[in-house]
């Protein structure tokens, strides 16, 4: 009993000691790492201050020239700091290298720029002190952090960099698609430049007018300033209008062209693609994403170039007004860029989520509208309304989050701009008191400064927005680049086609449900001049045979031969002219009866259409209509009954004079008289291969071959009498399903 009591305690004690030992080792490692980092930081600061102060010693001034001293000290500081980092921390990270580089080179760059532009030396260039060192250190740290946030270079952000590179590639593809509209874009670029240049000079002449009114008034100078202000305003307005008109024309032309390309690419996809892709998603690509593609180049590039030209021009004019105030204003740029980058990251994520949510709402509404009869039959109006409401509320919540982020961003941006305006006014007053500026120049500078902040924020935003907005282009290109899984590259078009079809050892599963095998080792032969009937329970593979024969899908194993040649080797148009299918649920398109019968045929005469209509027993009811063959059938053939739609669909198949005709349970909506007339017409066509899937006994009992399909395999085959004598599966099906009453 003692062993049972104390043994668990001993185990616990051992685990506790092991845990304490591990904890002590971890804490010791953390402490050593921290001490090493503190030592590295202290040593780096000491070496840095020593070299920074040494650059101001008189011996350096006497031995080296001013620029030589600056850049030599920068190189020595960089080497020293990199060396200390290698000795104490090992291989430094990219962020630390960027900070050391910026911190070492910034004093030299600043002094070189000051001497080159203004022919004077700053206080930091004359004698290095702690104030200058802190200023350069702070600026370098801000620049390194800004670079790290806006252009990340860590392993964790590798996926983000790859995404940006993909966005650039997509953007260039969109630009190349604009090639037919290059003249319009070039004209828009010219007027854009003129509008930006004219707009830049308006604040300059505003300040000049104020100076003229405040000093010795000269009427000629005043009128001249007003004249130039008017001319620049007129030029800016006219150029902006011309720019907008040309770009709108380019967008419209591009959108129309890309929609046609996308529609053509979609119609070439295999049937399985439409089974796995939602209709709402396809319509969204056609309607919304194609429009966004045009705006990606025209509107975003237009805004980017216009803002860039204005920004560069404003900075140049502000430097002429006061270079000191200009440097003060530019200090706001890293802060603005940081705020903008954080905002863009969250805003774009929410925008993509909102786009997906809106697509779900559109899909829900589309399903309800297309299935309104089922909705009404099962009394699910409230359920569908609630489901649609949930989709809308999800979109609403995402939009609320996006609006909140926008509000916080706007507040931060306004506070930053307000703080910078206070600094500009304060130092501007000092410069006016010292005679370094005039009141008019300060007014012009403030006007430029208020626009410059907005322009810099726009530049930061629009570049990311331009790359992010090509997400819509990526979805469109995904469809444009997609190759149909069922190839249509066959070239075979024989002059004579017998219509001999062989199914050889087919194995097939639908792409939407790959775990369910529909056909297993399926083999069947259809001979010219014979009628073959497929029978069996629903879902056993009968309609799948039709889908494969129409090349809607490709079998995973086996092949289908037509006159000894694989189906894929035949020309696509030739194959579908020689093989016609009439489905149980006929599909008609809005238009006239004549247009629906000759659908897909060119040069089909009215006599041929009437002959086909007579064979399908449709001519009699058509001629009784007020407009005859020119009668509109309505959307989906809604103006006609199901029987009338069925007969028109049969006429549409017969007018092609196909060598292989497939009837997929078409007699379920026909009356006995129509069925007998159609059967008689079909039997009169010599050497035609006829495949029938039907439930009515009269439809199949005279067939040359009846095939019972069960479990994706051919279970029985033979004539009606042969199968009845066997008393097998066909006999049971006849007793259960193929009765006169059914």
N, C-alpha and C positions, 0 to 999 in steps of 0.2 A: 504494500500500500504506500510505503514511503517513496518507493521509486516512481509510482504513478503520480504522486503529488508533486515531488520536487523536480522531476525531469522536465516538465514544461517550463518551470521557472528558470532552470539552467539554460534552456534554449533561448528564452526571452532575454536573459542576461547576455548571452553571446551575441545575439542580434543587436542588442543595444550598444554593446562595445564596438561591434563592427560599424554600426551607424555613426557612432561618435568619432571613430577613427577616420571614416570617409569624410565626415563633416569637417574635421580638423584639417585634413589634407586639402579639401576644396577651399576652405577659408585661407589656408596658407598660400595656395596658388593665386587666389584672388588678391591677397595682400601683396604678394611679390609682384604681380602684374601692375597693380596700382602704384606701388613704390617705384617700379621701373618707369612707368609713364610720367609720374611726378618728377622723377630725376631727369628724364628726357626733356620735359617741358622747361624745367629750371635751367638746364644746360643750354637749351636752344635759345631761350630769352637772353641769357647772359652773353652768349656768343653774338647774337643778333645785335644787342645794344652796343657791345664793344665795337663791332664793325660799323654800325650806323654812326656812332659818335666819331669814330676814326675818320670817316669820310669828310668830316668837317674840319679836321686838323689843318693847320696852316702848311705843314710839310707836304700834304697831298696837293694843296693849291699851288705850291711852288714847283713841285716836280712834274705834275701832270696838268694837261689842259682841262678846261671845265667839263667838256663832254667825255673826254677820255676818263677822267676821274669818276664821273657818274656811272658809266657803264662798266668800268673795271670793278668798282665797289659792288655794283649789282651782281656781277658774275661771282665775286668772292663770297658775297652773302649767300647766294644760291648754293654754291658748292659746300659752304660750311654747314648750312642748315640740312642739306641732303645727307651730308656725311654724318652729322649727329643723329639724324633719323635712322640711317642704316645701322649705326653702331648700337643704338639703344632699343629701337623698335623692330629692327629687321627691315624687310622690303616695305616701304611706305605705300599706303593706299592712294588711289587716284585723287581723292579729295584733298589729301594732305599735300601731294605734289603740286596740284593746281594752286593751293593757297600759298605754298612757298614760292612758286614761280611768280604769282601776282604780287606778293609782298616784296620780293626782291627787285622786280623790274619796275614797279609802280613809281617810285621816286625818280628814277632815270627817265621814264617816259613822260612824267609830269613836267619835269624841269626842261627836257628837250622840247616838248611842245610849247611851253611858255616862252622859251627863248626863240623858237622858230617863228611863232605867230606875233609875239608882242615885244620882242627885243628887250626883255628885262628878266631879271632873276628873282625868284620868290624868296621869302624868308627861309624856307626849308632848304633851299639850295645854297644859301649863304652860310647857314650854321644849323646843323642837325640838333634837335632837342627832343624832349619827351613828347611834347605836343604834336610835333610832326610825325614822330614814330607811331603814336597812338592813332593819328588820323589815317596814316597809310595802312596800319594793321587792320583798323576797322573797315576801311574800304576794300582791302584784299579779302577779308573774311566774308564781307557781304557779296563780293563778286563770286567767290568760290561757292558759297551757298546757293546763290542765284543760278549758277551753272549746274550745280548738282541737282537742283529741283527741276529746272526747265529742260536740261539735257542729261538725264541720269546715265551713269556709266557703270553701275554695279551689276553683279551677276543676277541679282534678283530682278533687275529691270531689263534683262536681255530680251525677254518676250515683248516688252513694251517697245524696245528699239526695233525689233523685227517687225512689229506691227506698224511703226512709223515708216519703215522702209517700204513695206507693202503698200501703205497709203500713198507714198510718193510715186511708186510704180503705177498704181491705179490712176493717180492724177495725170501722169504723163500720157496714159492711154486715152483719157478723156480729152486731153489737149489735141492728140493726133486725130481723134474723131471729129474735131472741129475744123479739119483741113478745108472742106468746101466753104466754110464761113470765115476763112482767114482775112479776106478783104474787109468784111464788116468789122472784124475784131481790130484790124489795123486802123481803120478809120475811127473806131471808138477809142483806141489808144491815143491817137493824135489829139482828138477833141478833149480827152481826159487830161492830157498834159497841159493843153491850153487853159482849160478851166482851172486846174490847180495853180498854175503860175499866176493867172490873173487874180485868183482869190487871195493869194499870198500877199500881194502888194496893197490890198485895201487897208489893213491895219497900219501899214507904214505911212500911207498918206493921211490917215486919220490923225496920227500923232503929229504929222507935219502941219496940218491945219491948225491943231491946238497951239503949236509953237508960234505960228504966224499970227494967230489972234492974241497970244499972250505977250508978244514982244512988239517990236516996231512993225506996225501993220503995213504991208505992201499989197496993194490990190492985185497987181499982176501975179505975184506969187500965190495969193489966195485963190484967184480964178484958175491959175494953172493947176494947183493941187486939186481943186474941185473937178476940173476937167479930167485929169488922170484918174481920179476916183470913179467918176462916172463911166469912163471908157473901160477900166478894169472890171467894174461891176457888170456892164453890158457884155463884155467879152466872156466873163465867167458864166453868166446866165445862158448865153447863146451856145457856148461850147458844151455846157452841162446838158442842155436839151438835146443837142445833136448826138452827144455820147450816149444818152439814155435811149434814144430812138434806134441807133445802130445796134446797141447791145440787145435790146428787146427783139429786134429782127433776127439776130444771130441765135438767141435762145429759142425762139419759135421754130426756126429752121432746124436746129440741132435736135430739139425734142421730137419733132415730127419724124425726122430721119431715124433716131434711135428707137422710137416706138415701133417703126416698121421692121427694123432689124430684130428687135426682141420678139415681136409677134411671129416673125418668120422662123426664128430659132425655136420658139415654143411649139409651133405646129410640127416641127420635125422630130420632136422627142417621142420616145416610145410610149405606149399606153400605160405601162407600169409607172412612169414618171408622174402622170396625173393621178394615179391611184395613191401615191405616197406624198404628194404635194397638195396642200390645201388650195382651194379655189381663191379664197381671200388673199392668200400670199401672192398668187400669180397676178391677180388684178391690181394688188398694191404695187407690184414691180412695174406694171404697165402704166399705171396712172400717176403714182407719186414719185417713185424712185427715178424714173426717166426725167421728170421735171427737175428734180434735185440735181441730177447730173449736169444739166445745162447751167443751172445757177451756180454750181461749184466753180466753173471756170469763169463765166461771164461776170456774175455779180461779185464773187469773192475776190477774183483777180483784179477786177475793176476797183473794188474798195482797197485792196492791198496796194496797188500801184498808186492810186490817187493819194492815199494816206502817206505812203513812203515819199512821194515827190513833195507833198506839202510839208512833211516833217523835216526833210533835208533842207528845203528852202527856208522854213521858219528858223531852224537852228542857225543857218548862215546869216539871216537878217538879225536874229537876236545876238549873235556874236558881234556884229557890227554896232549894235546898240549898246551892249555891255557884256563883255566876255565873262566878267566875274559873276554877274547875276545868272548868266547862262549856265556856268558850271554849278551854281547853286541849284538851279532848276533840274539839271540833269541828274543830280543826286537822288531825285525822286524815282528815277527810272527803275533801279533794282527792286525797290519796294513795290512799285506798281506792277512790275513783271511778276514778282512773287505772288502777290494777291491775285493777279489775273490767272496765273497758272493753277493755283489751288482751286479757283472758281471754275476754270475750264474743265479740270479733271472731274469734279463732281457733277457739273452741269451736263457734260457729254454722256456720262454713265446714265443719268436720269433720262436724258433725251432718248437714248437707245431703248431704255426700258419702256418709256412712254410709246415709242413707235411700235414695239412688239405688243404692248397692251392694246393699242388702237387697232392693230391687225386682228387681235382676238375678238374685239368688239365687232369689227366689220364681218369677220367670219361667222359670228353668232347671228348677226342680223341677216346675212346671206342665207344661212341654213333655214332660218324661220321663213323667209320670203319664198324660197324655193320649195319648202315642204309645208306650205300653209294648209293644204288639204289634210295632211296627216295631223298637223297641229290641231285643227278644228275637230277632226274625228275623235281624237283621244282627249280632248278638253284639257290641253296643257298650256293654255294661254298664259295663266298666272305663273306657271313654272318657267316658261321661256322668258317672260317679262322679268322675272326675278333673276334669271341667269344673265340676261342682258344688262340688268341694273348692276349686278356684281362686277361685270366687265367694265362698265362705265365708272363705277366707284373706285376700282383699282387704278384706272387712268387718272381719275380725279385726285386720288391720294398722291400719286407720283407727281402730278402737276403742282400740287400744294407744296411738296418737298422742294421741287425745283424753284417755285416762287419764293420760298423761304430763303433758300441759298442765294437767290438773286437779290433779295432784300438786304441780307447781311453783306453781300459783296458791294452793293451800292452804297451802304453806310460806310464801309471801310474805305471805299474809293473817294467818297465825298470828304471824309475826315482827312485823308491824306492830301487831297487837293486843297482843302481849306488851310491846313497847316503850312503848305508850301506857299500859298498866297500871302499868308501873314508874314512869312520870312521875306518874300519878295518886296512887300510894301515897307517893311522895316528897313531893309538894306537899301531899297530905292530912295527912301527919304534921306538916309545918310549920304548917298552918292549925290543927290540934288544939293544938299547943304554944302558938300565939298566941291561942287561945281563939275563933277564928273559926268552928270547927266542933266538933261532938261526935262521939264514936266511932260512935254509931248512925247519924248523918247520913252519915258517911263510908262505912259499910257499905251503906246504902241507895244512895248515889251509885255505889259500885262495882258493885252489882247492876244498876243502871240502865245504867251504862257498858258492862258486858259484853254486855247485850242491845242497846244502841244501835248498837254496831259492826256486829253481825249485821243489824240492821234497815236501816242505811244501805247495807250491801252488798246486801241483798235488794232495796231500792228501786232501786239502780243496775242490778242484774241483771234484775229482773222487768220493768222498763219496756222494756228492750231485748228481753227474751225474749217479752214480750207482742206486740211488733211483729213480731219474727222468726217467732214461731209461726204468724202468719197466712199464712205461706208455704204451709202446707197448705190454708188457706182459699182462697188465690189459685188453687191448682190445681183445687179444687172449683168455684170461681166460673168458671174458664176453661171447664169443661164446661157449667155451668148457663147461661152467657151465649152459648155457641156456637150459632149458627144453622145448621141443616142446609143443606148445599149443594143438596140436592134439596127443593124447596118442597112442602109438603103443604097449601097454603092454598086449593086449588080448592074450588068450591062446586057444580059442575054435577052434578045427579042426575036424569037424564031418566027418565020413566016407562017408555019402551021403548028398548031398546038392541039394535041389529042385530048389532054385533060386526064391523064392517068396519074393518080396520086397514091403514094406509098408512105405510110407512117411506119418508121422502123425503130423499134426498141426505145421509145420516148420515155424519158423521166423528166418530170417538170414540177416545180413549186413556184408559186407566185411571189414576187419580190416583197410584197407587203406582209406575207406570212410564210417566211422561208422554212419554218419548222413543220409545215403540213405538206406532205407529198400528194399532189393531185393526180398525176399519171405515173404509173409504175410499169416499166417494160411494155409499153403500149405499142402494138403493131396492128396495122389495118391497111387494106388496099381498096381504093375506089377506082372502078373501071369506067371508061367512056361509054356513054349510051346506057348506063345503068343507074338505077335509083337505090341509094343506100340509106337506111334509116337507123339512127342511133336512139336507143331507148334505155331506160333505167331510172332509178330514183334521182331526185334532185341532188346536186352537189357531188356527183360521182365522176365528173370529168367530161360530160358531153359538150357543153359550151366551151370548155377549155380546148377541145380539139378544133373548134371553129376559130378561136382566138389565135391558136398556133398556125392554122392554115392561112389566116389573114396576115400573119407575121406581126401581130401586135406584141408578141413575146417570142423569146428564143428558148428552146428547150435546153435544160442543163446537160442532158445526154441524148444521144440518138439524132435522127434527122428526118426531114420530110422531103420527099422527092416528087417533082412534077415532070413527067415524061423522062424520068431517069436523071434529072438534074436537080441539085439542091435548090430550095426556094430562094435562098439568099443570093444565088447567082443571076436571078432574073431582074430585069429593070423594074424599078418600083412602080412607075405608072403603068407599064405594060402588065405587070402581075395583077394589079388591082382593077384593070379593065377586063382581064380574062377571068377573074374570080370575083363574083358579086355575092353579097350577103344581105339577107333580109331578116331583121331581128324581130323578136316578139313585141318589143316596145319601139315602134318606128319613131324616128327623129326627123322632123321637118323643120326647115328654116323659114324665117319671115320672108315673104315674097309671094309670087304667084304660083299656081299649080304647075304651069309650064316650066318655070325656073327651078322648081323642086324636082321635076322629072328629069330634066336635062342637066341637073347639078353635076358639075365636074367635067362635062363634055363640051367640046367646042364644035360649032358648025352642025348641031343637031337640028334637023328639019322638023316642022310641025307634023308632017305625015308620019315620021318615025315615032314621034311622041304619041300620036293618036294610036298607032299600031300597038305600042307597048301598053297603053292604057286599056285598049280593047282586050289584050291578052290577060291583063290583071283584073278584068271586069270593073274597071274604073271609068270607062268612057261614058257609060249611060248616065251616071249621076253627075259627071262633070258637065256634060252638054245641057243638063237641066238648070245649071247655075246661071245667073244673070250674065256674068262676064265669061263664062266658060273656062277655058284654060288660063285666062288672065285674071281669075279670081284670087284675091289675097287669102292666104291660109292663116294669117295671124301669127303671133309669136308662138313657136313650137307647134304650129298647126292647130292652135286652139279653136279656130273657127270651124273645124271639121270633126266628125265623130271618129272614134278609134278605128272602126271598120274602114272608113273612107281614108284615113291616114295610112292604114295598113296596105290598102290597094294601091295607093300612090307610091308607097315605098317599094312594092313589088314591081310597079311600072318603071320606077327609077333603076331597078336592077336589070329588068329585061331589056330596056332600051339600049343597053351596052352590048347586047348579044354575047353574053359571057360564055366561055367554054365550061366553066365550073360554077354552078349555082348552089348556094347554101341557104336553106330555109330553116331558121331557128325558131320553132314553135309558133309559126305565124298564123296557123289556122284557128287559134284559140279565140280570136276576135272576129272571125268571118262566119257568115251564115252558110248553111249547107249548099245553097245554090251557087254562091260565089266560090265556095271551095271546089265544087265540082267543075265549074268553068275554068278555074285556075289549073286544076289538075289536068284537065283535058288539054289546055294550052301548053303546059309544061311537057306533057308526054308527046306532043307533036314535034318537039325540037329534037332533031336527030343528033346522035353522037355527043350529047351533052351529059357531063357528069353531074349528077344531082345528089346532094347530101341533105337529108331531112332530119330534123329533130322535132318530134311531135308526140302528143299524148293521145290523139284521136286514132282509133283503130282503122277507120277508113283511109286515113292518110298513109298508113304504113303497111297495111296487109297486102297490098299489091307491089310492094317494093321488091326489087331483085335480090336484095340482101338486107337482112335485119341483124343489127349488132347490139347485143346486150352489154352495156358498160356498167361495171360495178367495182368500187374500190380502186378506180383508176386503171382497170385492166379489162380486156375483152374476155367476157365470161362465156358468151355463146354467140354463134353466128349461123345464119342460114335463112331460108325462106320462111314465110309465115307458117306454112303447113309443116315444114321440117321441125321448126322450133316447137310447134304445138304438139307434135307427136313425141318429142323428147320429154315433154311434161317437166321441164326444168324451170329456170328462173323466168324465162319469157312467159311461160304458161301461168306462173304465179302472178307476174306483173299484170298480165291481161285480165286475170280474174279480179285483181285488186284495183287497177287503175284504168285499163283500156276497155272499159265497158261502154255500151251505147249511152247509158245515162250520164257517164262522166265525160 
